[in-house]
Amino acid sequence: MKKAIPLLLALLLLAGGAFLFLRGGAGRSAPRGENGMLQGDTLRLRHARNFRLVDFGDFKVLSTLVPWKGAPRAYSMVLARSDSLVPEELRALPFFRVPARRVVARGAAQARELARLGELDALVGIGSARESSLDEIRLRVLRGQVAEVGGDAAFDEEIAVSLEPDLLLTWATGSSADVHDRLLDLDVPVALEAAWMEETPLGRAEWVRFYAAFFDKDSLATALFDEVESGYGKLKELAAGVSRRPTVMVGSPYGGAWHTAGGRSWVARIVDDAGGIYLWRDDESAGSTARTLESVLERCAGADLWINGADSWNSLADVVREDGRLSLFRPWRERAIWNNNASRTGQGLNVFWEETPSRPDLLLADLVHIFHPGLLLDHQSRWYRRLR
């Protein structure tokens, strides 16, 4: 398959519903309307807004709508049991043979989604075994069944290509560090995952259905997501009835800046759903903004609670050891800092960022317990601990 996608085709795919993505009968082989355009059934997503899956019968088109912030167009892929089933007008798109049998997952969270779908046997490559909390993956690496392809800057394209994957899961940021174009030039089928661009916790979690498309397992993925959505909804309803909402600050300074999530981010949403008041909720952005410590202090000095500090913070002393000015925040003085580094592997890896994208229901339970202890009296926090 060619790497370049004609601009007109890309615009049609991005438009979704106007041309190629017209609704048609299920089970038919590449049905077409009177105008000759392909017709397909679009997967109904409940919360995810950044991918689309359209079933045309013998093949499917899967699109990551905004692969990275500011991306000029969607990134679309064709999935089928044979490339002979793909119509001529879609042959410029990357092709993926399904179900996938040889998978390289650059991220630990991506590998975890494979495990949830029962597809770890297909894994032949992982970014770094040290970044995964799954014992089975580390064991397979030790046995030589799974190769390490390196993370971020250390990514080894030669190893990745030598594994002959029929699916390589990665991401892109729009920078020179992106690897997908080079891999496509080498005929490696690359899928761009961008769940991190979703604005809601449940939107991120519904990406399990994106992964499932490569294995024809949408029914299983739907069942997995149903459980998450149901648990999340019950907790959200419970927290909605509180009479007082604590003000909440999030994060910590790093590299001379404090990056705060916008008021339309999944962070802001889950704080609100847990019965808290996110102190940057008036920020209309969905991404993050680099701020000075002084500006954060001006806004958050009187916060009731502080969550998600630096990974190295295990005590209040660790906080001020990093910067003495952090003692000026009320949560430090009142011992109201809850850090998300309580759950670690035997190798010391913090599993929070690997586990929470797919289980916002469990994350919400932790936050409801922190914000409103009286609502979940018997709850044992999974990822958080109070710094003392």
VOTIVEX-5674 format. One record per residue (C-alpha): residue number from 0; residue in one letter; chain; x, y, z. Coordinates in nm, 2 decimals, padded with zeros to 4 digits. Layout:
REM VOTIVEX-5674
(gulum NUM; a; A; (X; Y; Z));
...
END
This chain:
REM VOTIVEX-5674
(gulum 0; m; A; (00.00; 00.00; 00.00));
(gulum 1; k; A; (00.12; 00.35; -00.07));
(gulum 2; k; A; (00.19; 00.59; 00.21));
(gulum 3; a; A; (00.05; 00.91; 00.06));
(gulum 4; i; A; (-00.33; 00.95; 00.08));
(gulum 5; p; A; (-00.49; 01.17; -00.19));
(gulum 6; l; A; (-00.62; 01.50; -00.04));
(gulum 7; l; A; (-00.97; 01.45; -00.18));
(gulum 8; l; A; (-00.99; 01.10; -00.03));
(gulum 9; a; A; (-00.86; 01.22; 00.31));
(gulum 10; l; A; (-01.13; 01.50; 00.31));
(gulum 11; l; A; (-01.40; 01.25; 00.23));
(gulum 12; l; A; (-01.29; 01.02; 00.51));
(gulum 13; l; A; (-01.27; 01.30; 00.76));
(gulum 14; a; A; (-01.62; 01.42; 00.66));
(gulum 15; g; A; (-01.76; 01.09; 00.77));
(gulum 16; g; A; (-02.12; 01.04; 00.66));
(gulum 17; a; A; (-02.15; 01.27; 00.36));
(gulum 18; f; A; (-01.98; 01.05; 00.10));
(gulum 19; l; A; (-01.79; 00.73; 00.17));
(gulum 20; f; A; (-01.96; 00.68; 00.51));
(gulum 21; l; A; (-02.32; 00.66; 00.40));
(gulum 22; r; A; (-02.53; 00.42; 00.60));
(gulum 23; g; A; (-02.60; 00.09; 00.42));
(gulum 24; g; A; (-02.73; -00.25; 00.49));
(gulum 25; a; A; (-02.53; -00.47; 00.73));
(gulum 26; g; A; (-02.36; -00.78; 00.60));
(gulum 27; r; A; (-02.35; -00.68; 00.24));
(gulum 28; s; A; (-02.02; -00.68; 00.05));
(gulum 29; a; A; (-01.91; -00.32; -00.02));
(gulum 30; p; A; (-02.26; -00.19; -00.10));
(gulum 31; r; A; (-02.28; 00.12; -00.32));
(gulum 32; g; A; (-02.55; 00.38; -00.35));
(gulum 33; e; A; (-02.71; 00.50; -00.68));
(gulum 34; n; A; (-02.43; 00.76; -00.71));
(gulum 35; g; A; (-02.17; 00.48; -00.69));
(gulum 36; m; A; (-02.04; 00.58; -00.35));
(gulum 37; l; A; (-01.96; 00.31; -00.09));
(gulum 38; q; A; (-02.21; 00.27; 00.18));
(gulum 39; g; A; (-02.13; 00.13; 00.53));
(gulum 40; d; A; (-02.25; 00.10; 00.89));
(gulum 41; t; A; (-02.08; 00.33; 01.13));
(gulum 42; l; A; (-02.01; 00.19; 01.48));
(gulum 43; r; A; (-02.22; 00.38; 01.73));
(gulum 44; l; A; (-01.98; 00.51; 02.00));
(gulum 45; r; A; (-02.12; 00.65; 02.33));
(gulum 46; h; A; (-01.84; 00.87; 02.45));
(gulum 47; a; A; (-01.53; 00.85; 02.23));
(gulum 48; r; A; (-01.51; 01.13; 01.98));
(gulum 49; n; A; (-01.17; 01.08; 01.82));
(gulum 50; f; A; (-01.21; 00.76; 01.62));
(gulum 51; r; A; (-01.46; 00.62; 01.38));
(gulum 52; l; A; (-01.52; 00.26; 01.25));
(gulum 53; v; A; (-01.73; 00.20; 00.94));
(gulum 54; d; A; (-01.82; -00.16; 00.83));
(gulum 55; f; A; (-01.86; -00.21; 00.46));
(gulum 56; g; A; (-01.92; -00.58; 00.48));
(gulum 57; d; A; (-01.60; -00.75; 00.36));
(gulum 58; f; A; (-01.38; -00.47; 00.49));
(gulum 59; k; A; (-01.38; -00.19; 00.75));
(gulum 60; v; A; (-01.24; 00.16; 00.76));
(gulum 61; l; A; (-01.10; 00.27; 01.09));
(gulum 62; s; A; (-01.00; 00.63; 01.14));
(gulum 63; t; A; (-00.82; 00.82; 01.41));
(gulum 64; l; A; (-00.98; 01.16; 01.35));
(gulum 65; v; A; (-00.73; 01.38; 01.52));
(gulum 66; p; A; (-00.41; 01.19; 01.55));
(gulum 67; w; A; (-00.23; 01.47; 01.74));
(gulum 68; k; A; (-00.31; 01.83; 01.84));
(gulum 69; g; A; (-00.32; 02.04; 01.53));
(gulum 70; a; A; (-00.31; 01.74; 01.29));
(gulum 71; p; A; (-00.41; 01.85; 00.94));
(gulum 72; r; A; (-00.63; 01.54; 00.86));
(gulum 73; a; A; (-00.76; 01.21; 00.99));
(gulum 74; y; A; (-00.54; 00.90; 00.98));
(gulum 75; s; A; (-00.75; 00.62; 00.82));
(gulum 76; m; A; (-00.68; 00.25; 00.77));
(gulum 77; v; A; (-00.85; -00.04; 00.59));
(gulum 78; l; A; (-00.91; -00.37; 00.78));
(gulum 79; a; A; (-01.00; -00.69; 00.60));
(gulum 80; r; A; (-00.91; -01.06; 00.58));
(gulum 81; s; A; (-00.75; -01.01; 00.25));
(gulum 82; d; A; (-00.64; -00.70; 00.05));
(gulum 83; s; A; (-00.82; -00.84; -00.25));
(gulum 84; l; A; (-01.15; -00.73; -00.07));
(gulum 85; v; A; (-01.04; -00.37; -00.07));
(gulum 86; p; A; (-01.20; -00.15; -00.35));
(gulum 87; e; A; (-00.97; 00.04; -00.57));
(gulum 88; e; A; (-01.05; 00.39; -00.43));
(gulum 89; l; A; (-00.93; 00.28; -00.08));
(gulum 90; r; A; (-00.61; 00.11; -00.18));
(gulum 91; a; A; (-00.40; 00.42; -00.10));
(gulum 92; l; A; (-00.48; 00.36; 00.27));
(gulum 93; p; A; (-00.27; 00.15; 00.50));
(gulum 94; f; A; (-00.40; -00.21; 00.50));
(gulum 95; f; A; (-00.43; -00.43; 00.80));
(gulum 96; r; A; (-00.50; -00.80; 00.78));
(gulum 97; v; A; (-00.75; -00.91; 01.05));
(gulum 98; p; A; (-00.75; -01.07; 01.29));
(gulum 99; a; A; (-00.40; -00.95; 01.37));
(gulum 100; r; A; (-00.16; -01.23; 01.45));
(gulum 101; r; A; (00.17; -01.04; 01.51));
(gulum 102; v; A; (00.14; -00.72; 01.71));
(gulum 103; v; A; (00.40; -00.47; 01.83));
(gulum 104; a; A; (00.27; -00.23; 02.10));
(gulum 105; r; A; (00.50; 00.06; 02.18));
(gulum 106; g; A; (00.31; 00.15; 02.50));
(gulum 107; a; A; (00.24; -00.04; 02.81));
(gulum 108; a; A; (-00.12; 00.08; 02.82));
(gulum 109; q; A; (-00.16; -00.05; 02.46));
(gulum 110; a; A; (-00.03; -00.39; 02.56));
(gulum 111; r; A; (-00.27; -00.39; 02.86));
(gulum 112; e; A; (-00.56; -00.34; 02.62));
(gulum 113; l; A; (-00.44; -00.65; 02.43));
(gulum 114; a; A; (-00.44; -00.84; 02.75));
(gulum 115; r; A; (-00.80; -00.73; 02.83));
(gulum 116; l; A; (-00.91; -00.86; 02.49));
(gulum 117; g; A; (-00.73; -01.19; 02.55));
(gulum 118; e; A; (-00.48; -01.13; 02.27));
(gulum 119; l; A; (-00.14; -01.13; 02.44));
(gulum 120; d; A; (-00.05; -01.43; 02.24));
(gulum 121; a; A; (-00.03; -01.21; 01.94));
(gulum 122; l; A; (00.22; -00.97; 02.10));
(gulum 123; v; A; (00.56; -01.00; 01.94));
(gulum 124; g; A; (00.71; -00.66; 02.04));
(gulum 125; i; A; (00.68; -00.41; 02.33));
(gulum 126; g; A; (00.84; -00.07; 02.37));
(gulum 127; s; A; (01.00; -00.16; 02.70));
(gulum 128; a; A; (00.93; -00.45; 02.94));
(gulum 129; r; A; (01.03; -00.23; 03.23));
(gulum 130; e; A; (00.74; 00.00; 03.15));
(gulum 131; s; A; (00.48; -00.28; 03.18));
(gulum 132; s; A; (00.33; -00.40; 03.50));
(gulum 133; l; A; (00.22; -00.73; 03.35));
(gulum 134; d; A; (00.43; -01.02; 03.47));
(gulum 135; e; A; (00.33; -01.22; 03.17));
(gulum 136; i; A; (00.49; -00.97; 02.93));
(gulum 137; r; A; (00.81; -00.95; 03.12));
(gulum 138; l; A; (00.83; -01.33; 03.13));
(gulum 139; r; A; (00.77; -01.35; 02.76));
(gulum 140; v; A; (01.05; -01.10; 02.70));
(gulum 141; l; A; (01.29; -01.31; 02.92));
(gulum 142; r; A; (01.19; -01.62; 02.72));
(gulum 143; g; A; (01.26; -01.44; 02.39));
(gulum 144; q; A; (00.90; -01.47; 02.28));
(gulum 145; v; A; (00.85; -01.09; 02.28));
(gulum 146; a; A; (01.12; -00.84; 02.17));
(gulum 147; e; A; (01.18; -00.49; 02.30));
(gulum 148; v; A; (01.17; -00.23; 02.03));
(gulum 149; g; A; (01.26; 00.06; 02.27));
(gulum 150; g; A; (01.05; 00.36; 02.38));
(gulum 151; d; A; (01.03; 00.71; 02.25));
(gulum 152; a; A; (01.38; 00.83; 02.14));
(gulum 153; a; A; (01.53; 00.48; 02.18));
(gulum 154; f; A; (01.28; 00.32; 01.93));
(gulum 155; d; A; (01.46; 00.07; 01.71));
(gulum 156; e; A; (01.30; 00.06; 01.37));
(gulum 157; e; A; (01.52; -00.23; 01.25));
(gulum 158; i; A; (01.39; -00.46; 01.53));
(gulum 159; a; A; (01.03; -00.35; 01.47));
(gulum 160; v; A; (01.05; -00.42; 01.10));
(gulum 161; s; A; (01.23; -00.76; 01.16));
(gulum 162; l; A; (00.94; -00.88; 01.37));
(gulum 163; e; A; (00.71; -00.86; 01.06));
(gulum 164; p; A; (00.41; -00.73; 01.24));
(gulum 165; d; A; (00.07; -00.71; 01.08));
(gulum 166; l; A; (-00.01; -00.44; 01.34));
(gulum 167; l; A; (00.22; -00.19; 01.50));
(gulum 168; l; A; (00.04; 00.03; 01.76));
(gulum 169; t; A; (00.20; 00.37; 01.82));
(gulum 170; w; A; (00.11; 00.74; 01.86));
(gulum 171; a; A; (00.22; 01.07; 01.70));
(gulum 172; t; A; (00.27; 01.42; 01.82));
(gulum 173; g; A; (00.34; 01.60; 01.50));
(gulum 174; s; A; (00.71; 01.63; 01.57));
(gulum 175; s; A; (01.02; 01.49; 01.41));
(gulum 176; a; A; (01.02; 01.22; 01.67));
(gulum 177; d; A; (00.72; 01.05; 01.51));
(gulum 178; v; A; (00.79; 00.71; 01.35));
(gulum 179; h; A; (00.48; 00.63; 01.16));
(gulum 180; d; A; (00.58; 00.78; 00.82));
(gulum 181; r; A; (00.92; 00.60; 00.82));
(gulum 182; l; A; (00.75; 00.27; 00.91));
(gulum 183; l; A; (00.49; 00.31; 00.64));
(gulum 184; d; A; (00.77; 00.36; 00.39));
(gulum 185; l; A; (00.90; 00.02; 00.50));
(gulum 186; d; A; (00.55; -00.13; 00.45));
(gulum 187; v; A; (00.49; -00.17; 00.82));
(gulum 188; p; A; (00.11; -00.14; 00.90));
(gulum 189; v; A; (00.10; 00.14; 01.16));
(gulum 190; a; A; (-00.21; 00.23; 01.37));
(gulum 191; l; A; (-00.21; 00.56; 01.54));
(gulum 192; e; A; (-00.38; 00.55; 01.88));
(gulum 193; a; A; (-00.49; 00.89; 02.02));
(gulum 194; a; A; (-00.71; 00.81; 02.32));
(gulum 195; w; A; (-00.51; 01.07; 02.51));
(gulum 196; m; A; (-00.68; 01.34; 02.29));
(gulum 197; e; A; (-01.03; 01.25; 02.43));
(gulum 198; e; A; (-01.19; 01.51; 02.66));
(gulum 199; t; A; (-01.37; 01.26; 02.89));
(gulum 200; p; A; (-01.25; 00.96; 03.10));
(gulum 201; l; A; (-01.52; 00.74; 02.94));
(gulum 202; g; A; (-01.41; 00.86; 02.60));
(gulum 203; r; A; (-01.06; 00.74; 02.67));
(gulum 204; a; A; (-01.19; 00.41; 02.80));
(gulum 205; e; A; (-01.41; 00.34; 02.49));
(gulum 206; w; A; (-01.09; 00.31; 02.28));
(gulum 207; v; A; (-01.10; -00.06; 02.38));
(gulum 208; r; A; (-01.33; -00.08; 02.08));
(gulum 209; f; A; (-01.06; 00.07; 01.86));
(gulum 210; y; A; (-00.82; -00.21; 01.96));
(gulum 211; a; A; (-01.09; -00.47; 01.92));
(gulum 212; a; A; (-01.14; -00.38; 01.56));
(gulum 213; f; A; (-00.80; -00.54; 01.47));
(gulum 214; f; A; (-00.92; -00.88; 01.62));
(gulum 215; d; A; (-01.29; -00.88; 01.53));
(gulum 216; k; A; (-01.38; -00.86; 01.89));
(gulum 217; d; A; (-01.62; -00.57; 01.92));
(gulum 218; s; A; (-01.87; -00.78; 02.12));
(gulum 219; l; A; (-01.61; -00.85; 02.39));
(gulum 220; a; A; (-01.49; -00.49; 02.39));
(gulum 221; t; A; (-01.85; -00.36; 02.42));
(gulum 222; a; A; (-01.90; -00.59; 02.72));
(gulum 223; l; A; (-01.58; -00.47; 02.88));
(gulum 224; f; A; (-01.68; -00.11; 02.83));
(gulum 225; d; A; (-02.03; -00.16; 02.95));
(gulum 226; e; A; (-01.89; -00.27; 03.29));
(gulum 227; v; A; (-01.67; 00.04; 03.31));
(gulum 228; e; A; (-01.95; 00.28; 03.20));
(gulum 229; s; A; (-02.20; 00.13; 03.45));
(gulum 230; g; A; (-01.96; 00.15; 03.75));
(gulum 231; y; A; (-01.86; 00.51; 03.65));
(gulum 232; g; A; (-02.22; 00.62; 03.62));
(gulum 233; k; A; (-02.32; 00.49; 03.96));
(gulum 234; l; A; (-02.03; 00.66; 04.13));
(gulum 235; k; A; (-02.09; 00.99; 03.94));
(gulum 236; e; A; (-02.46; 00.98; 04.05));
(gulum 237; l; A; (-02.35; 00.91; 04.41));
(gulum 238; a; A; (-02.11; 01.21; 04.42));
(gulum 239; a; A; (-02.37; 01.44; 04.25));
(gulum 240; g; A; (-02.57; 01.45; 04.57));
(gulum 241; v; A; (-02.30; 01.60; 04.79));
(gulum 242; s; A; (-02.38; 01.93; 04.97));
(gulum 243; r; A; (-02.02; 02.06; 04.96));
(gulum 244; r; A; (-01.76; 02.02; 04.70));
(gulum 245; p; A; (-01.39; 02.06; 04.79));
(gulum 246; t; A; (-01.16; 02.27; 04.57));
(gulum 247; v; A; (-00.89; 02.06; 04.40));
(gulum 248; m; A; (-00.55; 02.14; 04.26));
(gulum 249; v; A; (-00.37; 01.89; 04.04));
(gulum 250; g; A; (-00.01; 01.82; 03.94));
(gulum 251; s; A; (00.33; 01.96; 04.02));
(gulum 252; p; A; (00.61; 02.18; 03.87));
(gulum 253; y; A; (00.85; 02.01; 03.64));
(gulum 254; g; A; (01.14; 02.15; 03.44));
(gulum 255; g; A; (01.06; 02.50; 03.55));
(gulum 256; a; A; (00.69; 02.49; 03.45));
(gulum 257; w; A; (00.36; 02.37; 03.60));
(gulum 258; h; A; (00.15; 02.22; 03.33));
(gulum 259; t; A; (-00.22; 02.25; 03.42));
(gulum 260; a; A; (-00.50; 02.06; 03.24));
(gulum 261; g; A; (-00.77; 02.28; 03.08));
(gulum 262; g; A; (-01.13; 02.30; 03.20));
(gulum 263; r; A; (-01.24; 02.08; 02.90));
(gulum 264; s; A; (-00.99; 01.80; 02.98));
(gulum 265; w; A; (-01.06; 01.46; 03.11));
(gulum 266; v; A; (-00.89; 01.56; 03.43));
(gulum 267; a; A; (-01.14; 01.85; 03.49));
(gulum 268; r; A; (-01.43; 01.61; 03.40));
(gulum 269; i; A; (-01.33; 01.34; 03.65));
(gulum 270; v; A; (-01.27; 01.59; 03.93));
(gulum 271; d; A; (-01.62; 01.73; 03.87));
(gulum 272; d; A; (-01.77; 01.38; 03.85));
(gulum 273; a; A; (-01.61; 01.29; 04.18));
(gulum 274; g; A; (-01.78; 01.58; 04.35));
(gulum 275; g; A; (-01.49; 01.83; 04.34));
(gulum 276; i; A; (-01.42; 02.18; 04.20));
(gulum 277; y; A; (-01.13; 02.18; 03.97));
(gulum 278; l; A; (-00.95; 02.51; 04.02));
(gulum 279; w; A; (-00.88; 02.57; 03.65));
(gulum 280; r; A; (-01.23; 02.48; 03.53));
(gulum 281; d; A; (-01.27; 02.82; 03.37));
(gulum 282; d; A; (-00.99; 02.75; 03.13));
(gulum 283; e; A; (-01.17; 02.67; 02.80));
(gulum 284; s; A; (-00.89; 02.45; 02.66));
(gulum 285; a; A; (-00.89; 02.07; 02.64));
(gulum 286; g; A; (-00.51; 02.05; 02.65));
(gulum 287; s; A; (-00.26; 02.17; 02.91));
(gulum 288; t; A; (-00.10; 02.51; 02.97));
(gulum 289; a; A; (00.25; 02.57; 03.10));
(gulum 290; r; A; (00.24; 02.81; 03.40));
(gulum 291; t; A; (00.48; 02.95; 03.65));
(gulum 292; l; A; (00.47; 02.83; 04.01));
(gulum 293; e; A; (00.37; 03.19; 04.11));
(gulum 294; s; A; (00.06; 03.19; 03.89));
(gulum 295; v; A; (-00.05; 02.85; 04.02));
(gulum 296; l; A; (00.01; 02.97; 04.38));
(gulum 297; e; A; (-00.21; 03.28; 04.31));
(gulum 298; r; A; (-00.49; 03.05; 04.19));
(gulum 299; c; A; (-00.45; 02.75; 04.42));
(gulum 300; a; A; (-00.29; 02.86; 04.75));
(gulum 301; g; A; (-00.62; 02.80; 04.94));
(gulum 302; a; A; (-00.72; 02.47; 04.78));
(gulum 303; d; A; (-00.88; 02.21; 04.99));
(gulum 304; l; A; (-00.71; 01.91; 04.83));
(gulum 305; w; A; (-00.40; 01.84; 04.61));
(gulum 306; i; A; (-00.38; 01.53; 04.40));
(gulum 307; n; A; (-00.13; 01.38; 04.15));
(gulum 308; g; A; (00.20; 01.53; 04.26));
(gulum 309; a; A; (00.55; 01.43; 04.14));
(gulum 310; d; A; (00.61; 01.05; 04.12));
(gulum 311; s; A; (00.90; 01.09; 04.37));
(gulum 312; w; A; (00.69; 01.24; 04.64));
(gulum 313; n; A; (00.64; 00.99; 04.92));
(gulum 314; s; A; (00.61; 01.23; 05.21));
(gulum 315; l; A; (00.55; 01.60; 05.28));
(gulum 316; a; A; (00.92; 01.64; 05.33));
(gulum 317; d; A; (00.98; 01.53; 04.97));
(gulum 318; v; A; (00.74; 01.81; 04.85));
(gulum 319; v; A; (00.93; 02.09; 05.01));
(gulum 320; r; A; (01.27; 01.93; 04.93));
(gulum 321; e; A; (01.19; 01.99; 04.57));
(gulum 322; d; A; (01.09; 02.35; 04.62));
(gulum 323; g; A; (01.04; 02.52; 04.96));
(gulum 324; r; A; (00.77; 02.75; 04.81));
(gulum 325; l; A; (00.54; 02.45; 04.78));
(gulum 326; s; A; (00.48; 02.47; 05.16));
(gulum 327; l; A; (00.28; 02.79; 05.09));
(gulum 328; f; A; (-00.01; 02.58; 04.95));
(gulum 329; r; A; (-00.27; 02.51; 05.21));
(gulum 330; p; A; (-00.29; 02.13; 05.13));
(gulum 331; w; A; (00.07; 02.09; 05.23));
(gulum 332; r; A; (00.01; 02.27; 05.56));
(gulum 333; e; A; (-00.30; 02.07; 05.64));
(gulum 334; r; A; (-00.17; 01.74; 05.51));
(gulum 335; a; A; (-00.42; 01.72; 05.24));
(gulum 336; i; A; (-00.20; 01.60; 04.95));
(gulum 337; w; A; (-00.30; 01.27; 04.80));
(gulum 338; n; A; (-00.04; 01.13; 04.55));
(gulum 339; n; A; (-00.11; 00.87; 04.28));
(gulum 340; n; A; (00.20; 00.66; 04.33));
(gulum 341; a; A; (00.07; 00.41; 04.59));
(gulum 342; s; A; (00.06; 00.11; 04.35));
(gulum 343; r; A; (00.39; -00.01; 04.22));
(gulum 344; t; A; (00.53; -00.33; 04.07));
(gulum 345; g; A; (00.81; -00.52; 04.24));
(gulum 346; q; A; (01.05; -00.33; 04.01));
(gulum 347; g; A; (00.92; 00.00; 04.14));
(gulum 348; l; A; (00.71; 00.10; 03.84));
(gulum 349; n; A; (00.41; 00.33; 03.91));
(gulum 350; v; A; (00.12; 00.16; 03.74));
(gulum 351; f; A; (-00.12; 00.46; 03.76));
(gulum 352; w; A; (-00.07; 00.59; 03.40));
(gulum 353; e; A; (-00.08; 00.24; 03.25));
(gulum 354; e; A; (-00.40; 00.12; 03.43));
(gulum 355; t; A; (-00.62; 00.43; 03.46));
(gulum 356; p; A; (-00.70; 00.50; 03.09));
(gulum 357; s; A; (-00.90; 00.18; 03.06));
(gulum 358; r; A; (-01.05; 00.19; 03.41));
(gulum 359; p; A; (-01.18; 00.54; 03.49));
(gulum 360; d; A; (-01.45; 00.37; 03.70));
(gulum 361; l; A; (-01.19; 00.25; 03.95));
(gulum 362; l; A; (-01.01; 00.59; 03.93));
(gulum 363; l; A; (-01.34; 00.77; 04.01));
(gulum 364; a; A; (-01.39; 00.54; 04.31));
(gulum 365; d; A; (-01.05; 00.65; 04.45));
(gulum 366; l; A; (-01.13; 01.02; 04.40));
(gulum 367; v; A; (-01.48; 01.00; 04.55));
(gulum 368; h; A; (-01.32; 00.83; 04.85));
(gulum 369; i; A; (-01.07; 01.12; 04.88));
(gulum 370; f; A; (-01.31; 01.40; 04.82));
(gulum 371; h; A; (-01.60; 01.26; 05.02));
(gulum 372; p; A; (-01.48; 00.98; 05.26));
(gulum 373; g; A; (-01.82; 00.93; 05.41));
(gulum 374; l; A; (-01.96; 00.81; 05.07));
(gulum 375; l; A; (-01.74; 00.50; 05.04));
(gulum 376; l; A; (-01.66; 00.40; 05.39));
(gulum 377; d; A; (-01.51; 00.06; 05.31));
(gulum 378; h; A; (-01.32; 00.16; 05.00));
(gulum 379; q; A; (-00.95; 00.07; 04.98));
(gulum 380; s; A; (-00.76; 00.32; 04.75));
(gulum 381; r; A; (-00.60; 00.15; 04.45));
(gulum 382; w; A; (-00.36; 00.42; 04.34));
(gulum 383; y; A; (-00.36; 00.70; 04.60));
(gulum 384; r; A; (-00.21; 00.76; 04.94));
(gulum 385; r; A; (-00.21; 01.06; 05.17));
(gulum 386; l; A; (00.13; 01.21; 05.22));
(gulum 387; r; A; (00.25; 01.26; 05.58));
END
